[in-house]
Amino acid sequence: MQIKVGVMGSASEHGRPEFAKTITEKAEALARGIAKREELILFTGATTGVVYLVGKTAHDAGGYHIGISPAANQKEHVDQFKLPVDACDTIIYTGFGLKGRNVVLVRSCDIVLFIAGAMGSLNEFTIAHDEGKVIGCLTGTGGVADEAEQLVQKFGKRTHAHVIHDENPDKLIEDCLAALKRQP
């Protein structure tokens, strides 16, 4: 059975500047970790920045990458949203805009992984948490990935979500896969 793993995070090139080298290294390692596992299909928001780096690296390493676009078609994806098309094997055009796309993207995934991330990623995190997903946060990358535990403690309600934190991309993937197997 194919397991759908979503990667959410900063649409900026390297997230916050102080994390640039770390994020690049971790993003590439995360991508290779996903690509080497034949049972995994990568889902992203077909976007730019760190998420693009993960998607393109996984795609180039032989992983299958599905992008969920906020646009209604390829022309709108490129012209209006200024998003790339070269990192995905398939792009699904939702026409739902950024926030609507986030719901489709998160609900399509069995596991949702976060690397860095700002407000859009926070939106994806809250959807994933409310939906009871297995959530992995690649720590040491800043943003939502590093702040998720505090956010859940402060604002979280009880859901079936399982939130895992690790700074090692391969260990994070393995721990998330193990948590998925334990879910009812």
N, C-alpha and C positions, 0 to 999 in steps of 0.2 A: 504494500500500500504506500502511496506517495504521501509524504508529510509536507504540508505547506508552511514554510517559514517566512514570515515577513520581517523585513529590516526597516526600521524607522529611525530617523535622526536628522541631523542638521542638513538643510538644503544649501547652506553656505559651504564654501570650499573646504574649510578645515575647522568649522565650528569656531570656538574662541581661539584667538591667536596663540595663547600660551599652551594650548593643547595640540597644536598643528602636527608636530612630528609624531606624537603618540597616537593621535587619531588616525593619521595616514597608515601607520604600521598596524594598528589594531583593525582598521577597516579592511585592509588587504588580507590579514590573517583570518578575520571573520569570513570574508568572501571565499577564501581557499578552503576553509573548514566546511562551509556549506557545499561548495562545488564537489568536494571529494566524497561526499556522502550521497550515493546514487538514489537513496530513498527520499531525498529532499528536493523540493522545488522552491526557488526563491521568489518571493513577491516583494515588490517595492511600489512606491508612488510614482515610478517612472520620472524621477525628478533629478535635480542637480546636486552638487556638493558631495558630502560624505556618502549619502545614499547612492549617488551615481557611481562613486568610486567602488563601493561594495558591489553594486550591480554589474558594472563593467568588468571588474576583476573576476567575479564569479562566472560571468558569461564567457570571458576569455579563457578561463580555466576549465571550461566544459560543463559548467552547471547550467540548468535550465532556469531562465529568468522571465517572469511575467510581470509586466508593469501595469498598474492600475492608474489611468490618467484622469485628471479632473475635466479634461476637454471632451467635446462631443465627437471629434474626429482628429485625424493627424494634422491637418492644416491649423486648426485651432490650438492643438497641443504645441506645435512649433511656433506659430505666429503670435498667438495671444498669450500663452503661458510661458513661452520661451524655454520649453523643455526639450531634452535630447530624445532621440529615437534609436541610437546606436548601441545601447547597452542591453536592450531587451530582446528576447526571442519572440515574444508576443506582447502586444499592448492592447489592453481593453479600455476603450474610450467610454467613460461613464456619462459625460455631459453634466455631472452633478457639482462641478466646482470643487474647490480644495477641501472644504469640510465634508461635503457629501461623499467625495472620493475616499476620505479617511474612513468613513463607516464601512464602505464596500471593501476597502483594503483590509482593515482589521478583521472584519467578519469572515473574510475569505481564508484567513490563516488559522493554523492549529497552534502555532507558536509565534509570538511577537517579540522581536529583539530590538533593543534600543541602543544606539551609539550616539553619544552627545545629545543634541536635540534642544529646540527652543519651543515656542508657543504651539506650532503645528504638531510637534511631537508630543507635547503635553496633551493636546486634544486626542491624539492617537492613544496615548497611555491611558487616559480616563475611559475611553471607549473599550480598550482591551481589558481594563480592570473591571468595568461594569459587566462586560460580556463573560467574565470568568475564564479568561485565557491563561495559558502558561506564558509568562512574561519574563524575558531575560534582559538584564541591564548590564551592558559592558562598562564596568566602572573604570575610573581613571580617564574618562573621555569628556567629562564635564556635562553640563546641562541636565536634561531629564534623566539620563542614565545614572548620574551621580546623586540626584536629588529625589529619586523615586521613593526610596525607603522612607525618607522624612515626610514626603507628601502623603503616602499611604497612612503613616502613623497619625498625621495631623488631620487629614480630611477623609481617609478611607472609610468606607462602609464595608460590612461583611459581604463578600462575594465568594465565588469558587475560584477566584484568580489565585494563581501560585506565582509569586514574584521571586525571582532568583537574581542574585548579584554576584558577579565575578569579573576580575580584570583580565582573565585569560580567555580568549575567544573560543578555543577548542573545549575547554572545561565548561564554559557557559553553554555551548551547544549540547554537550553530553548531558549536563545536569537538566537542561530543558527537555531533552528527549526522554530522560528517565522520568521526569515529572509528568510528561504527557502520557506515558505508559501507565502511570498510577491513577490518572484521572478516571472517574466513573464513566 
